[in-house]
């Protein structure tokens, strides 16, 4: 029987730096903070929330 990589090998949990960045962005945007996500999910959410805050900074009417 062939076994593949485990979930932990494929999906590492986010690190402390990602959590700190995400917590700050969630606070700034009002998005709920979730500390139990993979590093890839954290990176995607950081990019999304960073874009939101950049748009907000560029257009002060929002």
Secondary structure as the mmCIF struct_conf table of DSSP 4:
data_model
#
loop_
_struct_conf.conf_type_id
_struct_conf.id
_struct_conf.beg_label_comp_id
_struct_conf.beg_label_asym_id
_struct_conf.beg_label_seq_id
_struct_conf.end_label_comp_id
_struct_conf.end_label_asym_id
_struct_conf.end_label_seq_id
HELX_RH_AL_P HELX_RH_AL_P1 UNK A 7 UNK A 10
BEND BEND1 UNK A 11 UNK A 11
HELX_LH_PP_P HELX_LH_PP_P1 UNK A 12 UNK A 12
STRN STRN1 UNK A 13 UNK A 13
HELX_LH_PP_P HELX_LH_PP_P2 UNK A 14 UNK A 14
HELX_RH_AL_P HELX_RH_AL_P2 UNK A 16 UNK A 29
TURN_TY1_P TURN_TY1_P1 UNK A 30 UNK A 30
HELX_LH_PP_P HELX_LH_PP_P3 UNK A 31 UNK A 33
STRN STRN2 UNK A 38 UNK A 38
HELX_RH_AL_P HELX_RH_AL_P3 UNK A 39 UNK A 58
TURN_TY1_P TURN_TY1_P2 UNK A 60 UNK A 61
#
